C-alpha cells in the first residue's frame, strides 16, 4: 500500500522528498505529493516527517 501526504497538515519542509529511495515525492503547485505508482511503501518518508502528515493511502 502506498503512502499519501495530508496537505492540510504538511508544512512543505521537503524532508520526505530527499529521503525517498524511489524519488516518488515531489512538490506540485506548492504541495508535497507522493506518486502512487512509484511508492513502494518503505516508510522512509513517514519516519522523517516532522508534522506527521504522511499516512498509508
C-alpha positions as CSV (number, residue, x, y, z in Angstrom):
1,X,0.0,0.0,0.0
2,X,1.4,3.4,-1.0
3,X,1.5,6.4,1.3
4,X,-0.2,9.8,1.0
5,X,0.7,13.3,2.3
6,X,-2.1,15.2,4.1
7,X,-1.7,18.6,2.5
8,X,-3.7,20.2,5.4
9,X,-1.0,19.5,7.9
10,X,2.1,19.2,5.7
11,X,4.5,22.1,6.3
12,X,6.3,21.6,2.9
13,X,9.7,21.3,4.6
14,X,10.9,18.8,1.9
15,X,12.4,16.3,4.4
16,X,10.5,13.5,2.9
17,X,11.5,14.2,-0.7
18,X,15.2,13.7,-0.1
19,X,14.5,10.6,2.0
20,X,12.5,8.7,-0.7
21,X,14.7,6.0,-2.4
22,X,12.3,5.8,-5.3
23,X,12.0,9.6,-6.0
24,X,8.3,9.3,-5.6
25,X,7.9,12.5,-3.7
26,X,7.8,16.0,-5.4
27,X,6.4,19.4,-5.0
28,X,3.4,20.2,-7.3
29,X,1.6,23.5,-7.1
30,X,3.1,24.3,-3.7
31,X,2.2,20.9,-2.1
32,X,4.3,17.8,-1.5
33,X,2.8,14.8,-3.2
34,X,3.6,11.1,-3.5
35,X,3.4,9.4,-6.9
36,X,1.3,6.4,-6.0
37,X,2.8,4.4,-9.0
38,X,6.4,4.9,-7.7
39,X,5.8,4.5,-4.0
40,X,7.0,1.1,-2.7
41,X,5.6,1.5,0.9
42,X,9.1,1.6,2.5
43,X,8.0,4.1,5.1
44,X,11.2,6.2,5.0
45,X,9.2,9.4,4.5
46,X,7.0,8.7,7.5
47,X,10.0,8.5,9.8
48,X,11.3,11.9,8.9
49,X,8.1,13.9,8.6
50,X,8.1,16.5,11.5
51,X,4.3,17.1,11.1
52,X,3.2,13.5,11.0
53,X,1.4,14.2,7.7
54,X,2.3,11.0,5.8
55,X,-0.1,8.0,6.2
56,X,-1.0,4.9,4.3
57,X,-3.2,5.7,1.3
